[in-house]
Amino acid sequence: MGKILIFYILYMITGSPVAALLIIIAVFFAADRTFFGFMPDPFRAFRVSSRVRELRKVVSINPYDGRSLKELGMFMIEKGDYQSARRYLEAAEAKMSDDPEFNYYCGISIARTGDIARGRELIDKALNASPGLKYGEPYLMMAEVYMDNGDYRSALPLLEEFEKIHSSSSRGFYRMGFLKMKLGSREEGTVYLKRSIQVFKESPFFKRKVDRRWAWKARMLLRGQKF
């Protein structure tokens, strides 16, 4: 009802329903970009799309450009296109196999496309070379692969390692809380889910847009449980 009233007021002021609607959309978009972060950033999406086009041109001319192939693979992982990521990253493997970050991304793309054992080997190789790589992100991402495949017990030690490195991750606490619930430890799960929410509340302004999703999921899971 409130939105209809706002629209009506803007329509009366502007004299145009289209202008009123555009104002509402602009205000909503500005608020989302400033406070919430639920909508994707169209400006970043445009920059990424332009960069991907550039990189594809580069590798079409030089298909052995390892750095460009790696960057393309990283963008594809960000998009959730793991098949394309794997194709690009495996094409660069001969040249980039000593790079821990490359092995992490290549491992995730391989694990996400079905070969979990081989993907895990590459991620272990990356972490052996650089235990604190990307602030523990490889542990979390590999744990999520196991969880998405219902292998909760394999995910547990990875999340424990991630927590040692990153002790203020709303996402990590949510994942651990969810995992504990699945393993039957409801009390521990509840503690972790509440920590996920608390971390969000204590997050600096710029980080809240990242943490909000996980705090929201933690709240929903807590509300759905009976203790």
Contacts in CASP RR format, 6 or more apart in sequence:
PFRMAT RR
TARGET T0000
AUTHOR 0000-0000-0000
METHOD contacts of the structure
MODEL  1
MGKILIFYILYMITGSPVAALLIIIAVFFAADRTFFGFMPDPFRAFRVSS
RVRELRKVVSINPYDGRSLKELGMFMIEKGDYQSARRYLEAAEAKMSDDP
EFNYYCGISIARTGDIARGRELIDKALNASPGLKYGEPYLMMAEVYMDNG
DYRSALPLLEEFEKIHSSSSRGFYRMGFLKMKLGSREEGTVYLKRSIQVF
KESPFFKRKVDRRWAWKARMLLRGQKF
3 24 0 8 1.000
6 24 0 8 1.000
7 17 0 8 1.000
7 20 0 8 1.000
7 21 0 8 1.000
7 24 0 8 1.000
10 19 0 8 1.000
10 20 0 8 1.000
10 23 0 8 1.000
10 24 0 8 1.000
11 17 0 8 1.000
11 20 0 8 1.000
13 20 0 8 1.000
14 20 0 8 1.000
14 23 0 8 1.000
29 39 0 8 1.000
32 38 0 8 1.000
32 39 0 8 1.000
33 39 0 8 1.000
33 41 0 8 1.000
35 208 0 8 1.000
35 209 0 8 1.000
36 209 0 8 1.000
36 212 0 8 1.000
37 209 0 8 1.000
37 212 0 8 1.000
38 212 0 8 1.000
38 213 0 8 1.000
48 75 0 8 1.000
48 78 0 8 1.000
51 71 0 8 1.000
51 75 0 8 1.000
52 72 0 8 1.000
52 75 0 8 1.000
55 68 0 8 1.000
55 71 0 8 1.000
55 72 0 8 1.000
55 75 0 8 1.000
56 72 0 8 1.000
58 65 0 8 1.000
58 68 0 8 1.000
59 65 0 8 1.000
59 68 0 8 1.000
59 69 0 8 1.000
59 72 0 8 1.000
59 88 0 8 1.000
59 91 0 8 1.000
62 68 0 8 1.000
63 91 0 8 1.000
64 91 0 8 1.000
64 95 0 8 1.000
65 92 0 8 1.000
66 91 0 8 1.000
66 92 0 8 1.000
66 95 0 8 1.000
66 96 0 8 1.000
67 92 0 8 1.000
67 96 0 8 1.000
69 88 0 8 1.000
69 89 0 8 1.000
69 91 0 8 1.000
69 92 0 8 1.000
69 96 0 8 1.000
70 88 0 8 1.000
70 89 0 8 1.000
70 92 0 8 1.000
70 96 0 8 1.000
70 99 0 8 1.000
70 102 0 8 1.000
70 105 0 8 1.000
72 85 0 8 1.000
72 88 0 8 1.000
73 84 0 8 1.000
73 85 0 8 1.000
73 88 0 8 1.000
73 89 0 8 1.000
73 105 0 8 1.000
73 109 0 8 1.000
74 85 0 8 1.000
74 105 0 8 1.000
76 82 0 8 1.000
76 84 0 8 1.000
76 85 0 8 1.000
76 88 0 8 1.000
76 109 0 8 1.000
77 85 0 8 1.000
77 105 0 8 1.000
77 108 0 8 1.000
77 109 0 8 1.000
80 112 0 8 1.000
82 108 0 8 1.000
82 109 0 8 1.000
82 112 0 8 1.000
82 113 0 8 1.000
83 113 0 8 1.000
85 105 0 8 1.000
85 108 0 8 1.000
85 109 0 8 1.000
86 106 0 8 1.000
86 109 0 8 1.000
86 110 0 8 1.000
86 112 0 8 1.000
86 113 0 8 1.000
89 102 0 8 1.000
89 105 0 8 1.000
89 106 0 8 1.000
89 107 0 8 1.000
89 109 0 8 1.000
90 106 0 8 1.000
90 110 0 8 1.000
92 102 0 8 1.000
92 106 0 8 1.000
93 102 0 8 1.000
93 106 0 8 1.000
96 102 0 8 1.000
96 106 0 8 1.000
97 103 0 8 1.000
100 125 0 8 1.000
100 126 0 8 1.000
100 127 0 8 1.000
100 129 0 8 1.000
100 130 0 8 1.000
100 133 0 8 1.000
101 126 0 8 1.000
101 130 0 8 1.000
101 133 0 8 1.000
101 134 0 8 1.000
102 126 0 8 1.000
103 122 0 8 1.000
103 123 0 8 1.000
103 125 0 8 1.000
103 126 0 8 1.000
103 129 0 8 1.000
104 122 0 8 1.000
104 123 0 8 1.000
104 126 0 8 1.000
104 127 0 8 1.000
104 133 0 8 1.000
104 134 0 8 1.000
104 137 0 8 1.000
104 138 0 8 1.000
104 141 0 8 1.000
106 119 0 8 1.000
106 122 0 8 1.000
107 118 0 8 1.000
107 119 0 8 1.000
107 120 0 8 1.000
107 121 0 8 1.000
107 122 0 8 1.000
107 123 0 8 1.000
107 126 0 8 1.000
108 119 0 8 1.000
108 123 0 8 1.000
108 138 0 8 1.000
108 141 0 8 1.000
108 142 0 8 1.000
108 145 0 8 1.000
110 118 0 8 1.000
110 119 0 8 1.000
110 122 0 8 1.000
111 118 0 8 1.000
111 119 0 8 1.000
111 120 0 8 1.000
111 123 0 8 1.000
111 142 0 8 1.000
111 145 0 8 1.000
112 145 0 8 1.000
116 145 0 8 1.000
116 146 0 8 1.000
116 149 0 8 1.000
120 142 0 8 1.000
123 138 0 8 1.000
123 141 0 8 1.000
123 142 0 8 1.000
126 133 0 8 1.000
126 138 0 8 1.000
127 133 0 8 1.000
127 138 0 8 1.000
127 139 0 8 1.000
131 165 0 8 1.000
132 165 0 8 1.000
135 165 0 8 1.000
135 166 0 8 1.000
136 161 0 8 1.000
136 162 0 8 1.000
136 165 0 8 1.000
136 166 0 8 1.000
137 162 0 8 1.000
139 158 0 8 1.000
139 159 0 8 1.000
139 161 0 8 1.000
139 162 0 8 1.000
139 165 0 8 1.000
140 158 0 8 1.000
140 159 0 8 1.000
140 162 0 8 1.000
140 166 0 8 1.000
140 169 0 8 1.000
140 171 0 8 1.000
140 172 0 8 1.000
140 175 0 8 1.000
142 158 0 8 1.000
143 155 0 8 1.000
143 156 0 8 1.000
143 158 0 8 1.000
143 159 0 8 1.000
143 162 0 8 1.000
143 175 0 8 1.000
143 179 0 8 1.000
144 155 0 8 1.000
144 175 0 8 1.000
146 152 0 8 1.000
146 154 0 8 1.000
146 155 0 8 1.000
146 158 0 8 1.000
147 155 0 8 1.000
147 175 0 8 1.000
147 178 0 8 1.000
147 179 0 8 1.000
147 182 0 8 1.000
152 179 0 8 1.000
152 182 0 8 1.000
152 183 0 8 1.000
153 183 0 8 1.000
155 175 0 8 1.000
155 179 0 8 1.000
156 179 0 8 1.000
156 183 0 8 1.000
159 172 0 8 1.000
159 175 0 8 1.000
159 176 0 8 1.000
159 179 0 8 1.000
162 169 0 8 1.000
162 172 0 8 1.000
163 169 0 8 1.000
163 172 0 8 1.000
163 176 0 8 1.000
166 172 0 8 1.000
168 199 0 8 1.000
168 202 0 8 1.000
169 199 0 8 1.000
170 196 0 8 1.000
170 197 0 8 1.000
170 199 0 8 1.000
170 200 0 8 1.000
170 203 0 8 1.000
170 210 0 8 1.000
170 211 0 8 1.000
170 214 0 8 1.000
170 215 0 8 1.000
170 218 0 8 1.000
171 196 0 8 1.000
171 210 0 8 1.000
171 211 0 8 1.000
171 213 0 8 1.000
171 214 0 8 1.000
172 196 0 8 1.000
172 214 0 8 1.000
173 192 0 8 1.000
173 193 0 8 1.000
173 195 0 8 1.000
173 196 0 8 1.000
173 199 0 8 1.000
173 214 0 8 1.000
173 218 0 8 1.000
174 192 0 8 1.000
174 193 0 8 1.000
174 196 0 8 1.000
174 214 0 8 1.000
174 215 0 8 1.000
174 217 0 8 1.000
174 218 0 8 1.000
174 221 0 8 1.000
176 189 0 8 1.000
176 192 0 8 1.000
177 188 0 8 1.000
177 189 0 8 1.000
177 190 0 8 1.000
177 191 0 8 1.000
177 192 0 8 1.000
177 193 0 8 1.000
177 196 0 8 1.000
177 218 0 8 1.000
177 221 0 8 1.000
178 189 0 8 1.000
178 193 0 8 1.000
178 221 0 8 1.000
180 186 0 8 1.000
180 188 0 8 1.000
180 189 0 8 1.000
180 192 0 8 1.000
181 189 0 8 1.000
181 221 0 8 1.000
181 225 0 8 1.000
186 225 0 8 1.000
186 227 0 8 1.000
187 227 0 8 1.000
190 222 0 8 1.000
190 225 0 8 1.000
190 227 0 8 1.000
193 218 0 8 1.000
193 221 0 8 1.000
193 222 0 8 1.000
194 218 0 8 1.000
194 222 0 8 1.000
196 214 0 8 1.000
196 215 0 8 1.000
196 218 0 8 1.000
197 215 0 8 1.000
197 218 0 8 1.000
197 219 0 8 1.000
199 211 0 8 1.000
199 215 0 8 1.000
200 208 0 8 1.000
200 211 0 8 1.000
200 212 0 8 1.000
200 214 0 8 1.000
200 215 0 8 1.000
201 215 0 8 1.000
203 210 0 8 1.000
203 211 0 8 1.000
END
